[in-house]
Amino acid sequence: MPLPQQVIDRLSNETRGTQNSSSGLLLFSIGILVFVVLVYFGITIGYEPYLNTQISNIQQEVVNAGKSISADQQSSILDFYSEISNLQTLLRGHTVFSPFLSWLENNTEVNVYYSSVVFSSGNQVALTVDAKTQADLDKQLSIFESSSEISNITVSGVSPLQSGTSSWQQANVIIFTNSSMFSGNNT
């Protein structure tokens, strides 16, 4: 079935859409270019001077704060910073007692803390153990006794921390089976 004459005439008179699409793409590209140029000039003319003003204001505040601190205070702040920095360096490099402290952490009862740790020569440590109850001290002692790293424990005294309180204190001298616990070579 052939097409009617009206449809054929209309199809032959229509222009192709590809001729207008290139001009639309050009206008879109020009619009994007104008937008980018406006944003660039907005930043360089408006926002950059604002930021530079803010930077100079903050720099001036820093200078004023520096002038308000006396030379003695500056010296004491520098000394304090130096002490903190040196302490951090020592703690980062100090690994001799790390195995012992890790062992102690893993072999401590929940309600127990240590008020004194004294390292003696070789493989001997004196610990002052504080606990909430005397039962907690007994549990801690049994933990120490069951440890394979300990060869001997001497308990030199058990006493309440203060009269009328339920806190207890116990002095222990622990002798370890070998001194590798303190040399950083503990396996």
MARDREN-432166 format. One record per residue (C-alpha): residue in one letter; y, x, z. Coordinates in Angstrom, 2 decimals, decimal comma. Layout:
BEGIN
@r->A | north->Y | east->X | up->Z
...
END
This chain:
BEGIN
@r->M | north->0,00 | east->0,00 | up->0,00
@r->P | north->3,24 | east->1,54 | up->-1,15
@r->L | north->6,29 | east->1,81 | up->1,07
@r->P | north->9,08 | east->-0,66 | up->0,55
@r->Q | north->12,11 | east->0,57 | up->-1,33
@r->Q | north->14,41 | east->0,25 | up->1,70
@r->V | north->12,30 | east->2,66 | up->3,76
@r->I | north->12,22 | east->5,15 | up->0,90
@r->D | north->16,02 | east->4,99 | up->0,52
@r->R | north->16,60 | east->5,43 | up->4,24
@r->L | north->14,25 | east->8,43 | up->4,42
@r->S | north->15,92 | east->10,11 | up->1,50
@r->N | north->19,44 | east->9,61 | up->2,92
@r->E | north->18,70 | east->11,06 | up->6,41
@r->T | north->19,83 | east->14,64 | up->7,08
@r->R | north->17,55 | east->17,09 | up->8,68
@r->G | north->18,02 | east->17,79 | up->12,43
@r->T | north->17,61 | east->21,54 | up->12,10
@r->Q | north->21,07 | east->21,96 | up->10,62
@r->N | north->22,77 | east->20,59 | up->13,79
@r->S | north->20,46 | east->22,39 | up->16,27
@r->S | north->21,84 | east->25,85 | up->15,48
@r->S | north->25,39 | east->24,74 | up->16,23
@r->G | north->24,21 | east->23,13 | up->19,50
@r->L | north->22,47 | east->26,34 | up->20,54
@r->L | north->25,62 | east->28,33 | up->19,74
@r->L | north->27,76 | east->25,98 | up->21,87
@r->F | north->25,28 | east->26,19 | up->24,75
@r->S | north->25,30 | east->30,02 | up->24,59
@r->I | north->29,10 | east->30,10 | up->24,53
@r->G | north->29,18 | east->27,75 | up->27,54
@r->I | north->26,84 | east->30,03 | up->29,50
@r->L | north->28,93 | east->33,08 | up->28,56
@r->V | north->32,14 | east->31,39 | up->29,72
@r->F | north->30,47 | east->30,38 | up->33,01
@r->V | north->29,23 | east->33,93 | up->33,67
@r->V | north->32,65 | east->35,43 | up->32,87
@r->L | north->34,36 | east->32,94 | up->35,22
@r->V | north->31,91 | east->33,77 | up->38,03
@r->Y | north->32,45 | east->37,51 | up->37,47
@r->F | north->36,23 | east->37,21 | up->37,63
@r->G | north->35,96 | east->34,89 | up->40,63
@r->I | north->33,94 | east->37,48 | up->42,51
@r->T | north->36,06 | east->40,48 | up->41,52
@r->I | north->39,43 | east->38,82 | up->42,00
@r->G | north->38,69 | east->36,57 | up->45,00
@r->Y | north->35,61 | east->37,56 | up->46,96
@r->E | north->35,76 | east->41,37 | up->46,71
@r->P | north->39,22 | east->41,65 | up->48,32
@r->Y | north->38,11 | east->39,25 | up->51,05
@r->L | north->35,08 | east->41,43 | up->51,84
@r->N | north->37,18 | east->44,62 | up->51,81
@r->T | north->39,62 | east->43,02 | up->54,27
@r->Q | north->36,75 | east->42,01 | up->56,58
@r->I | north->35,27 | east->45,54 | up->56,43
@r->S | north->38,58 | east->47,17 | up->57,29
@r->N | north->39,10 | east->44,73 | up->60,20
@r->I | north->35,68 | east->45,54 | up->61,65
@r->Q | north->36,26 | east->49,27 | up->61,20
@r->Q | north->39,54 | east->48,94 | up->63,06
@r->E | north->37,79 | east->47,07 | up->65,89
@r->V | north->35,23 | east->49,89 | up->66,15
@r->V | north->38,02 | east->52,49 | up->66,31
@r->N | north->39,83 | east->50,46 | up->69,00
@r->A | north->36,59 | east->50,08 | up->71,01
@r->G | north->36,02 | east->53,85 | up->70,75
@r->K | north->39,53 | east->54,53 | up->72,03
@r->S | north->39,05 | east->52,17 | up->75,01
@r->I | north->36,13 | east->54,27 | up->76,36
@r->S | north->37,22 | east->57,29 | up->78,35
@r->A | north->35,90 | east->60,78 | up->77,65
@r->D | north->33,91 | east->60,76 | up->80,92
@r->Q | north->32,26 | east->57,46 | up->79,98
@r->Q | north->31,48 | east->58,77 | up->76,49
@r->S | north->29,92 | east->61,86 | up->78,01
@r->S | north->27,79 | east->59,82 | up->80,41
@r->I | north->26,69 | east->57,48 | up->77,59
@r->L | north->25,68 | east->60,46 | up->75,46
@r->D | north->23,78 | east->62,00 | up->78,39
@r->F | north->21,99 | east->58,72 | up->79,03
@r->Y | north->21,11 | east->58,35 | up->75,35
@r->S | north->19,82 | east->61,91 | up->75,30
@r->E | north->17,61 | east->61,23 | up->78,33
@r->I | north->16,19 | east->58,06 | up->76,77
@r->S | north->15,57 | east->59,83 | up->73,47
@r->N | north->13,81 | east->62,73 | up->75,20
@r->L | north->11,72 | east->60,33 | up->77,27
@r->Q | north->10,64 | east->58,45 | up->74,13
@r->T | north->9,65 | east->61,73 | up->72,50
@r->L | north->7,61 | east->62,74 | up->75,56
@r->L | north->5,86 | east->59,39 | up->75,78
@r->R | north->4,96 | east->59,41 | up->72,07
@r->G | north->3,46 | east->62,88 | up->72,31
@r->H | north->1,80 | east->62,52 | up->75,72
@r->T | north->-1,86 | east->61,67 | up->75,16
@r->V | north->-3,55 | east->63,61 | up->77,97
@r->F | north->-3,94 | east->60,68 | up->80,36
@r->S | north->-4,20 | east->57,95 | up->77,72
@r->P | north->-8,04 | east->57,78 | up->77,88
@r->F | north->-7,90 | east->57,47 | up->81,67
@r->L | north->-5,27 | east->54,72 | up->81,52
@r->S | north->-7,30 | east->52,84 | up->78,89
@r->W | north->-10,40 | east->53,17 | up->81,05
@r->L | north->-8,49 | east->51,99 | up->84,12
@r->E | north->-7,16 | east->48,98 | up->82,23
@r->N | north->-10,66 | east->47,99 | up->81,12
@r->N | north->-12,13 | east->48,51 | up->84,61
@r->T | north->-9,61 | east->46,62 | up->86,73
@r->E | north->-10,18 | east->43,25 | up->88,39
@r->V | north->-7,66 | east->40,51 | up->87,56
@r->N | north->-6,01 | east->40,20 | up->91,00
@r->V | north->-5,67 | east->43,96 | up->91,53
@r->Y | north->-2,85 | east->46,38 | up->90,83
@r->Y | north->-2,23 | east->50,02 | up->91,64
@r->S | north->0,69 | east->51,16 | up->93,72
@r->S | north->-0,11 | east->54,85 | up->93,53
@r->V | north->-2,05 | east->57,11 | up->91,18
@r->V | north->-2,29 | east->60,82 | up->91,96
@r->F | north->-4,14 | east->63,19 | up->89,65
@r->S | north->-5,80 | east->66,12 | up->91,35
@r->S | north->-7,32 | east->69,15 | up->89,76
@r->G | north->-10,20 | east->68,67 | up->87,38
@r->N | north->-11,74 | east->65,25 | up->87,46
@r->Q | north->-10,42 | east->63,74 | up->90,70
@r->V | north->-7,96 | east->60,84 | up->91,03
@r->A | north->-6,52 | east->59,24 | up->94,16
@r->L | north->-5,74 | east->55,53 | up->93,68
@r->T | north->-4,03 | east->53,14 | up->96,04
@r->V | north->-5,38 | east->49,70 | up->95,17
@r->D | north->-3,48 | east->46,55 | up->96,15
@r->A | north->-5,13 | east->43,14 | up->95,91
@r->K | north->-4,48 | east->39,52 | up->96,76
@r->T | north->-7,54 | east->39,20 | up->98,95
@r->Q | north->-10,13 | east->41,44 | up->100,55
@r->A | north->-12,72 | east->39,87 | up->98,21
@r->D | north->-10,68 | east->41,17 | up->95,26
@r->L | north->-10,84 | east->44,66 | up->96,76
@r->D | north->-14,61 | east->44,32 | up->97,08
@r->K | north->-14,90 | east->43,21 | up->93,45
@r->Q | north->-12,80 | east->46,17 | up->92,34
@r->L | north->-14,93 | east->48,58 | up->94,34
@r->S | north->-18,10 | east->47,16 | up->92,77
@r->I | north->-16,56 | east->47,58 | up->89,29
@r->F | north->-15,87 | east->51,23 | up->90,08
@r->E | north->-19,36 | east->51,74 | up->91,50
@r->S | north->-21,01 | east->50,26 | up->88,40
@r->S | north->-19,05 | east->52,52 | up->86,04
@r->S | north->-21,05 | east->55,35 | up->84,49
@r->E | north->-17,93 | east->57,54 | up->84,25
@r->I | north->-17,61 | east->57,79 | up->88,05
@r->S | north->-19,83 | east->60,13 | up->90,04
@r->N | north->-18,39 | east->59,48 | up->93,53
@r->I | north->-15,93 | east->57,13 | up->95,27
@r->T | north->-14,47 | east->57,72 | up->98,71
@r->V | north->-12,74 | east->54,81 | up->100,42
@r->S | north->-10,39 | east->56,08 | up->103,09
@r->G | north->-8,93 | east->52,87 | up->104,42
@r->V | north->-8,59 | east->49,13 | up->103,98
@r->S | north->-5,65 | east->47,36 | up->105,56
@r->P | north->-3,37 | east->44,38 | up->105,04
@r->L | north->-0,16 | east->45,25 | up->103,19
@r->Q | north->2,01 | east->43,49 | up->105,78
@r->S | north->1,04 | east->41,60 | up->108,88
@r->G | north->0,83 | east->37,88 | up->108,23
@r->T | north->0,24 | east->38,22 | up->104,47
@r->S | north->-2,97 | east->37,82 | up->102,54
@r->S | north->-2,41 | east->40,97 | up->100,45
@r->W | north->-4,65 | east->43,97 | up->101,06
@r->Q | north->-4,49 | east->47,67 | up->100,31
@r->Q | north->-7,23 | east->50,25 | up->99,91
@r->A | north->-7,05 | east->54,01 | up->99,31
@r->N | north->-9,70 | east->55,45 | up->97,00
@r->V | north->-10,53 | east->58,93 | up->95,84
@r->I | north->-12,51 | east->58,79 | up->92,61
@r->I | north->-14,42 | east->61,72 | up->91,17
@r->F | north->-15,34 | east->61,34 | up->87,52
@r->T | north->-18,53 | east->62,73 | up->86,00
@r->N | north->-16,56 | east->65,02 | up->83,67
@r->S | north->-12,94 | east->65,93 | up->83,06
@r->S | north->-12,91 | east->64,79 | up->79,43
@r->M | north->-11,32 | east->61,58 | up->80,74
@r->F | north->-8,10 | east->63,58 | up->81,17
@r->S | north->-8,18 | east->65,83 | up->78,12
@r->G | north->-7,84 | east->63,23 | up->75,38
@r->N | north->-11,40 | east->64,00 | up->74,14
@r->N | north->-13,13 | east->61,04 | up->75,77
@r->T | north->-15,62 | east->59,40 | up->73,46
END
